[in-house]
């Protein structure tokens, strides 16, 4: 699904030099490489504050901890997403409220969010799924109307850009009160271990989140709030700092591969290409087909026999996960998410795909769905 070895080979000199600098300095925690990467990522995203942390899940948890929410407060998030989005809500004693998604973009249905708001709702967590932003302009207007926080889960969409009706453009993760991203190795900007970051333009929230991520501490050994221990280590920062100048190039390579897939599958009534959010670019963390009128699982097995990996993101919506079963929800309440779970299939998508590989993948997919 991802060719990290070939990607590394192209920038080996820069990555090796960055890691060597860390080894030479022995500043493995909160070293200068972390500060350098933070500064460069702020410049890239336009975010006033970037807080590097241990992983994307930590980023989401720290963001919610900084908002001063109370047990039982409701947080709205899509039911079709990776589990971390709801996991952190539940861990903090908050109440996850899930909503359905749009069939075309697979992102949060804004009207479903509107219907889910109650007096107990305190925050919305849109997920920029597979690499494109949720429809943020109406979502932000809805949040403002009801005095709600917006925490963007941009863990799959770093570098995606959202255009507002007034012509303003912002990057994924810099639109809401707080944005979160992951640097898991397979991400568009990935490290060689775990890593994540939080974005905000709010000085007060930034200060709070830095403290939360550091055991609730600003002055050493003075703990003013409940915190956690979450930090991006210096070696991972060195890897990310070497990759960041190439991120736009990586995005363009993914978009080129997606265009090849789009052309190959256009008009095929059994293979629906990813729908596009009209106001967002798509950075294609995943290229996810909807397989209709054909056996998705048999297609996946057939591709595996040909040496082609394909993945199902995600086979079970949140409201059907055993740990998150809720008497408020029953099967059939979220028909789009439930249908997607039965038909989505993600094809190989990474920066090193060449035309020969793409042709081999496409030809085998088309042969198997005849």
PyMOL commands that set and color helices and strands:
alter all, ss='L'
color gray80, all
select helices_A, chain A and resi 4-10+12-25+32-45+56-65+84-91+110-116+129-131+136-146+203-213+234-244+247-265+296-305+318-320+322-324+335-343+355-368
alter helices_A, ss='H'
color red, helices_A
select strands_A, chain A and resi 49-53+74-78+95-99+121-125+149-153+161-163+169-171+178-182+196-200+271-272+287-291+310-311+344-347
alter strands_A, ss='S'
color yellow, strands_A
deselect
rebuild
show_as cartoon
